[in-house]
Amino acid sequence: MTSSEPFSICQLAAKDLVLMEELLAVFGQAFDEVDTYSSSRPRDGYLKGLLSSNYLIAIAALKNGSVVGGLTAYELPKLEQERSEIYIYDLAVAAEHRREGIATALIQELKKIAVARAVYVIFIQADIGDDPAIALYTKLGVRKDVLHFDIAVDNDFRLAVLGS
C-alpha cells in the first residue's frame, strides 16, 4: 500500500469484529504494546456488546479494505449538567500510513458523531515527548496541562469488598 491510495473512514458496529481485531493489532504495533493488545483478546460476544453499546465509539481508517488506523472513544454522561463528553482513549495510525491526514480524518468523523449526539466536548491525552500527537491535538483543540494518575486496584481489597 502506498500513501497515494485513498482511505475511507467508518464507524465500527457489532458486525465488524474482523475490523475490530485488525484495529487492535494496529494499536498494539503503534503503541509498542503488542502483547497487551493481542495476548488476551476478548471473546466475540464481549466485543459485540461493546460495539453495540451507546457509550463506546470505534472508528477505523481503511485502505483496500484493511485497517490502517483508528480510534476508540467513550461517551461519558455528566452529572453537573444534562450533557456528555467524549474521551478519545486510543488513537493510532500504522507507521507506514502516517502524515496522510488519517488521524485528522478520524477525529473529524468523531466530531460528526459528537454533533449528532449533542456532546459538549471531546478530549484526549498525549504523553509528554509525543510531539506528533501534541502537534496534531494543538492544531485541533485547546491544550490544558493536567496530571494523570493511575490508581491500582488491589486484589486483596477487591476480595475483601466482594466477600470472596
N, C-alpha and C positions, 0 to 999 in steps of 0.2 A: 504494500500500500504506500502511496506517495502522498505528500502534503497537498498536491493539486486535486486530489479526489475530493468530491463533495461529501459532507457529512449530514446526517439528519439527527434530530433530537426527538425523543419520545418519552412519555411518562410510562413507567412500567406498571403493569397490573398483575393480578394473581396468575393469569395465564402465561406470563413472561418469565417463568422460572429459569429457563436456559439463559436468557439475557441477564437475569439477576446473578446467576452463577458466574457468568463472564465478567460482570461488573465487580463482583467480589474479588476475582482474580486480578483485575486492573488495580483495585485498591491495594491488594497485597503487594504487588510489584511496585506501585508508585510510592507507597509508604515504607517500603523495605520491611514489611511485616507479613511475608508470605505465609508463615506458619499460623499467625493469628487469624488470617482470612481464609485459610484452607484446611487446617487440621481438624477442626470440629464443626464443620458446616451444619447448619440447622436442617432438620427434616423438611421435606417439601411442604407438609401441612403447616409448619411454623412459618415458613417464608410466604406461603399463600395467604395466611392470616394477616401477616404484616402488610403485604402488598395490597390487600383488600381493605385494610383499616382506613379510618379517616384521619389518622394522625401521622402515618409515615408517608413520605413522598420520595419516590425513587425515580430518577430521570437518567436516561442513558443517551450517549452520543454514539451513533453507528456510522461505520464506513463499510460498504459492501456487506451489510448485514451483521458485521462483527462489532462488538462493543470496544470503543477506543477511549472512553471516558464516561464520567457520570457523577452524580451526586445523590446523597441521601440526606433528607431533612425531616424534621419533626415539627408538626404544628402544636404549639403549646397554648392552651386556653389560659387566660389571665384571670386573676381574682379581683383585682382592684377596679377593673372596668370590664364591660362585656366586649372583649376583643381578644385577639390572639396574636402571637408572634410565631415566626418560623425560624428554627435554628438549623443551619446547614451543619450537619455532623461530619460527613465525609464528602470531599470534592477532589477528584483526581482525573488526570488525562495521561494516557500512556506516553512515555518519554518520547517516542518517535512521532507523536502527533501534537506535541506542544507548540505553542506560538502560532496556532492556526485559528484562534478565536473560539475554540471549543468551550473552554471554561466560561467565557463571557456568554456564549450562547446558552449554556446550561443554566446560568444564573438568570438570564433574560426569560427563559422558559419558566423558571420558578417564580419570577416576578408576575408572569401572567396568571399562574395558579394562585398566587397570593392575592392578586386583584379579584379574581373570581370568588375567593373565599373571604373577602373583606378583611384581610390580615393587616395589622398595623405596621409591622416592620419585619425585615429579615435580618438575622445576624449570624456571624461566623467568627471563629477564632483563627488566628495564624500564629505559628511558632516564631519566636524571635530568631532571626537568621534565615528564615524562608522568604528571601527578598522577592522572588517572582510572585508568590502568593500575596505578600504585603502590597506590592505594586498594583496588582490586579484589584484587590479589595479597596485600596485607596482610590483607585480610578472610579469605582462603582459606589462607594459609600463614605461615611464619616468614621474616622478612626477614633476609638476610645481605648485608652490604655487601662487594662484591668489585670488583676491577678487571678489565676486559675488554680484551684486546689483539688486534688484527688483525695477523697476520704475513703480509705479502705473499709470494707465490710469484714468485720472479724467473725470468722466461722464459729468460734466458741460463743460469741454473743448471739449470733443467729440461732444456734441450737438452744440457748437459754430462752430466747424470746419465743421460739416456736415450740418449746417444750419437748424437744426430741432428745 
